[in-house]
Amino acid sequence: MLRRAEHPWAEGATLHSVSAAVLVLMLAVSPEPPPAGSLGPGEQITYRVSWLGLPAGVADVTMGAEAPDRPGSLPIVVNGRCDLVIYPMRDKISAWWDPASGHSRGLDMLADENHKRRRMRIEFDTAAGKARVLKQADGGPPHESVVDVPPGAVDVVSAIFFIRGARLADGDELTMPIFTGSKLFKGTAVVEGRAPLETPRGERNAIKVRLRTEFSAKLSARELRMWFTDDPAHVPIRMEADFLLGPVVVEWTDYKPGRPIDPATLARGR
């Protein structure tokens, strides 16, 4: 049975880069907390990145433990490297994800893309419906702004983990507001089905999800095609996107499971 899921903002609301794709989700309800032991602190995923079928870089995603200064949230750290002469990159993104609600608490990004460095920080204030954004180019002054965002708004990294926490039954459709720090748009993910998938780690039963996006700029892509393991962990094992500079494929090459999320962390979330 098809089930559509939207965050409460959907009624009445108006409506970066390859690294965002690497790092880039149930009838008007919040997502269920992740099953115990399916994903949690200590989880590590390593990926290889190819462009036009050629080796282009690597990325790793690690989930950390709850910190005292951010109760109820878990840090997700993404390190990405691209060695292409046409667009070299060294990016680090740290996102704070609330596993109880699936929402974002904040994000820090340090990017060195095509020999240009910049920093961005987003702090979500759910109660006030605001996002505080700080941007700074290398050598330049910081620029701060406050943006109105709907309830449940997430960054790109947390959007992927929102999908992992959903049931992902065939035909399910998930919608959520995604805020990149520059643009707010409605992301729509559709579960297209299940089938075996050959990966660098062998064949896996996988769930295919297509995420429609509104990323912009030179490396824009209008959709991401993602495959998750068909088990409670829903590990992202393959991602594809068609950028203006050519198609990019991301595949897992190593995986270390995390430990169960502490129920106290879930209780401090939402």
Secondary structure, DSSP 4 states (H G I P E B T S, - for coil): ---EEE-GGGTT-----HHHHHH----S-PPPPPPTTTS-TT-EEEEEEEETTEEEEEEEEEE----TTSTT-EEEEEEEEE--TTS-EEEEEEEEE-TTT--EEEEEEEEEETTEEEEEEEEEETTTTEEEEEEEETTS--EEEEEE--TT-B-HHHHHHHHHHS---TT-EEEEEEE-SS-EEEEEEEEEEEEEEEETTEEEEEEEEEEE----STT--SEEEEEEESSTT--EEEEEEEETTEEEEEEEEEEE--PPPPHHHHHH--
